[in-house]
Amino acid sequence: MSLTAETIRRLDVINVGGRQLRVVDLVAIRVGHKLVVFESGETLTMTPLTAVNGIRLMPYRSPWRRGNQLRGRR
């Protein structure tokens, strides 16, 4: 799948220069730009026009997002 600065998430595995690298952290630099940090410690700056091929191993659930377990409680 094609990943952009807007759609990339933690734990995605992207193909950069023929190597597969796992994303461990994302930092918003400015509007539309992200600094991608990989397990190896390497970084990649993605602009709004940057697109890379990658795979999403599992759906990402934000730890700050309310889940179904909170519904119905007050």
C-alpha positions, 0 to 999 in steps of 0.5 A: 500500500502507498503511505504518505505523511498523512497516513503513516502510523507507528508500527508500519513497515515501509520500504526505503532503498530496498530495506524494510524499516519499522516505524517506532515514532512520528514527530510533526515538524510543521503542517503536513510534514513528519519526521519518521523514526525507525527501530534502527535509529534512522530518520526520514522526513516526509513532506506532503508529497512524499509517498512510500510503499509499505505494509500495516501489520495491525490496525493501530488503536490510539491509547487516548481514544475512548473504546467501547468499554466506556460507553454507558458509564457516567 
